Amino acid sequence: MFDLESSTVQPSGMLPLAHTAPSSYCEPPRLASVDCAHQDWRLAVLDEVDYGMLLVRESGEVVHCNYAAHLELADTHPLQLVHGELRARDAHDARALQTALRNATERGLRKLLTLGQGTERLGIALVPLPPPSGDGAGSALVILGKRKVCEHLSIQAFASAHVLTAAETRVLVRLCNGDEPARIAHQLNVAISTVRTQIGSIRQKTGAPTIRALLKQIASLPPLMGTLRRIPAHTGRPTVNAEAWTAC
């Protein structure tokens, strides 16, 4: 775990640089300057990202949770949504999360945390966000680590672009899930020699010299999120606090 302060460190013996800018410089507009009518549009953008992301106050209150985060937290993730608040399932993780949120919102510190136990051990990042109006308490963007190489729809699009057969696509999906050829053969009820032949065909069509190179191609694909979405009933989508998200 590490903390990154937002301040700039000057070399020893040197005076701090003056914060002056050329007259032609224009400061980027703050989020608050964007018309409130575009709020839904901005939130919709977050739903197209395949990383789970939550905008959270120091208290743990969730201002916004994107679609990918809803899917992640509906499973066995070390974090969970309880009555509109982000909470850790484990008491030790809860203390670490609370400290990281406080440091992010009050001190502007970034933090990488590893939560959970055993096979459910996952990483999250906390990024401090200033309040839109420039005063008051800040919030933190909580980014959930990914548990799979790529979104299923992206894999399907990749398979279609390289003219993979249905059988080859099924093998590719399982490779992306981390399964070995022997396990894939067992899952699909085929001989392992058949799976190896299909992997060879996939590599030839995609130009990947090895399975590792193939998975690297998949991991670098942009996300494609499905248009038919269902929010798990037991998580519930938190009501967006417009005042917290943007100053209207």
C-alpha positions in Angstrom: 0.0 0.0 0.0 1.2 3.5 -0.7 0.3 7.1 -0.3 0.9 9.7 -2.9 0.7 13.4 -1.8 -0.5 15.9 -4.4 2.2 18.4 -3.5 5.2 19.0 -5.7 8.6 18.2 -4.3 11.4 20.7 -5.2 15.1 19.5 -5.5 17.1 20.3 -2.4 18.5 23.8 -2.3 16.2 25.2 -4.9 13.5 27.8 -4.4 9.9 26.7 -5.2 8.9 27.7 -8.7 6.6 30.6 -9.0 3.1 29.6 -10.0 2.8 32.1 -12.9 1.3 31.2 -16.2 1.6 32.9 -19.6 -1.2 35.3 -20.4 -2.5 33.0 -23.1 -3.1 30.2 -20.6 -6.7 29.3 -19.9 -7.5 27.3 -16.8 -9.6 24.2 -17.6 -13.2 24.7 -16.6 -14.3 23.1 -13.3 -16.9 20.4 -13.3 -19.2 22.9 -11.7 -19.2 25.1 -14.8 -20.9 22.4 -16.8 -24.6 22.8 -17.3 -26.7 20.6 -15.0 -28.6 19.2 -18.0 -25.5 17.2 -18.9 -25.4 15.4 -15.5 -27.2 12.3 -16.8 -24.9 12.3 -19.8 -21.8 12.3 -17.6 -23.1 9.5 -15.4 -24.0 7.5 -18.5 -20.4 7.8 -19.6 -19.3 6.1 -16.3 -21.6 3.2 -17.0 -19.7 2.4 -20.2 -16.5 1.9 -18.3 -15.8 -1.7 -17.4 -14.0 -0.8 -14.1 -16.3 -0.5 -11.1 -16.3 3.1 -9.9 -18.0 4.8 -6.9 -18.1 8.4 -5.8 -17.9 8.2 -2.0 -17.9 10.7 0.9 -15.7 10.3 3.9 -18.6 8.8 5.8 -18.9 6.1 3.2 -22.1 7.6 1.7 -22.2 6.6 -2.0 -23.0 9.6 -4.2 -22.9 7.5 -7.4 -22.1 3.9 -8.3 -21.6 2.9 -12.0 -23.1 -0.2 -13.5 -19.8 -2.3 -13.4 -19.5 -1.6 -9.6 -23.1 -2.8 -9.1 -22.3 -6.1 -10.7 -19.0 -6.5 -8.8 -20.5 -5.6 -5.4 -23.5 -7.9 -6.0 -21.1 -10.9 -5.9 -18.6 -12.0 -3.2 -16.6 -8.8 -3.4 -14.9 -7.7 -0.1 -16.9 -4.5 -0.3 -20.7 -4.2 -0.3 -23.4 -1.6 -0.6 -25.6 -1.3 2.6 -28.3 1.3 2.7 -26.5 3.6 0.3 -23.1 3.3 2.0 -19.9 1.5 1.0 -18.9 -1.0 3.6 -16.2 -3.7 4.0 -17.4 -7.2 4.9 -14.4 -7.8 7.1 -13.7 -5.7 10.3 -10.0 -5.3 9.5 -10.8 -4.1 6.0 -13.4 -1.7 7.4 -10.8 0.1 9.4 -8.4 0.3 6.5 -11.2 1.6 4.2 -12.3 4.3 6.7 -8.7 5.5 7.1 -8.1 5.6 3.4 -11.4 7.5 2.8 -10.5 10.1 5.4 -7.0 10.6 4.0 -8.4 11.0 0.5 -11.1 13.4 1.4 -9.3 15.5 4.0 -5.6 15.2 3.0 -5.8 14.6 -0.7 -3.9 11.3 -0.5 -4.2 8.5 -3.0 -4.2 4.9 -1.7 -4.0 1.4 -3.1 -5.7 -1.1 -0.8 -5.8 -4.9 -1.0 -9.0 -6.2 0.7 -10.5 -9.7 1.3 -9.0 -13.1 2.0 -7.8 -16.0 -0.1 -9.2 -16.2 -3.6 -11.5 -13.2 -2.9 -8.4 -10.9 -2.3 -8.8 -7.9 -4.5 -7.3 -4.4 -4.9 -9.1 -1.1 -4.9 -7.7 2.5 -5.5 -8.9 5.6 -3.8 -8.4 8.9 -5.7 -9.2 12.2 -4.0 -11.7 14.5 -5.8 -12.1 18.2 -4.8 -15.6 19.6 -4.2 -17.1 21.0 -7.4 -17.6 24.4 -5.8 -14.0 24.6 -4.6 -14.9 24.6 -0.9 -16.4 22.2 1.6 -15.6 18.5 2.0 -14.1 16.6 -0.9 -15.1 13.1 -2.0 -13.1 10.1 -3.2 -13.3 8.1 -6.4 -13.1 4.4 -5.4 -12.0 2.3 -8.3 -12.5 -1.5 -8.1 -9.8 -3.8 -9.4 -10.9 -6.1 -12.3 -11.5 -9.8 -11.6 -11.4 -10.8 -15.3 -9.3 -10.0 -18.3 -12.0 -8.4 -20.4 -15.7 -7.9 -20.7 -17.6 -10.8 -22.4 -19.0 -8.6 -25.1 -15.5 -7.3 -26.0 -14.3 -10.9 -26.3 -17.3 -11.7 -28.6 -16.6 -8.7 -30.8 -12.9 -9.7 -31.0 -13.8 -13.2 -32.0 -16.2 -11.9 -34.6 -13.5 -9.5 -36.0 -11.1 -12.4 -36.4 -13.7 -14.8 -37.8 -13.4 -17.3 -35.0 -15.8 -20.2 -35.0 -18.3 -20.7 -32.2 -16.2 -23.5 -30.7 -13.0 -21.4 -30.9 -14.9 -18.5 -29.2 -15.9 -20.8 -26.3 -12.3 -21.8 -25.9 -11.1 -18.2 -26.0 -13.7 -17.2 -23.3 -12.4 -19.9 -21.0 -8.7 -19.0 -21.7 -9.6 -15.4 -20.6 -11.1 -16.9 -17.4 -7.7 -18.4 -16.6 -8.6 -22.0 -17.4 -5.9 -24.4 -18.6 -6.4 -26.5 -21.8 -7.1 -29.6 -19.8 -9.8 -27.9 -17.7 -11.3 -26.4 -20.9 -11.5 -29.9 -22.5 -13.2 -31.2 -19.4 -15.7 -28.3 -19.3 -16.6 -28.7 -23.0 -16.5 -32.5 -22.9 -14.0 -32.8 -25.8 -10.5 -34.3 -26.1 -7.6 -32.1 -25.0 -6.1 -32.5 -28.5 -9.2 -30.8 -29.9 -8.8 -27.9 -27.5 -5.1 -27.5 -28.5 -6.0 -27.6 -32.2 -8.6 -24.8 -31.6 -6.1 -22.8 -29.6 -3.6 -23.1 -32.5 -6.3 -21.9 -34.9 -7.1 -19.0 -32.7 -3.5 -17.9 -32.5 -3.1 -18.2 -36.3 -6.2 -16.1 -37.0 -5.2 -13.4 -34.4 -1.5 -13.4 -35.2 -0.6 -14.2 -31.6 2.6 -16.3 -31.3 1.7 -17.6 -27.8 -1.3 -17.9 -25.5 0.2 -15.1 -23.4 0.4 -12.8 -26.4 -3.2 -13.7 -27.2 -4.4 -12.8 -23.7 -2.4 -9.5 -23.9 -4.4 -8.6 -27.0 -7.6 -9.3 -25.2 -6.6 -7.4 -22.1 -5.9 -4.3 -24.1 -9.3 -4.2 -25.8 -11.6 -1.2 -25.0 -14.7 -2.1 -23.0 -18.0 -2.9 -24.7 -20.8 -2.9 -22.1 -24.2 -4.4 -23.0 -27.2 -2.2 -23.6 -29.6 -4.5 -21.6 -28.7 -4.0 -18.0 -30.2 -5.1 -14.8 -29.2 -3.6 -11.4 -29.2 -6.5 -8.8 -32.2 -6.0 -6.5 -30.2 -6.3 -3.2 -27.7 -3.6 -4.1 -30.0 -0.9 -5.4 -28.7 2.1 -7.3 -28.0 4.9 -4.9 -29.9 8.1 -5.7 -27.5 10.6 -7.2 -26.9 13.6 -5.0 -26.9 16.4 -7.6 -25.5 18.9 -5.1 -22.5 16.6 -4.4 -21.9 15.7 -8.0 -22.1 19.2 -9.5 -22.8 22.6 -8.2 -26.1 23.7 -10.0 
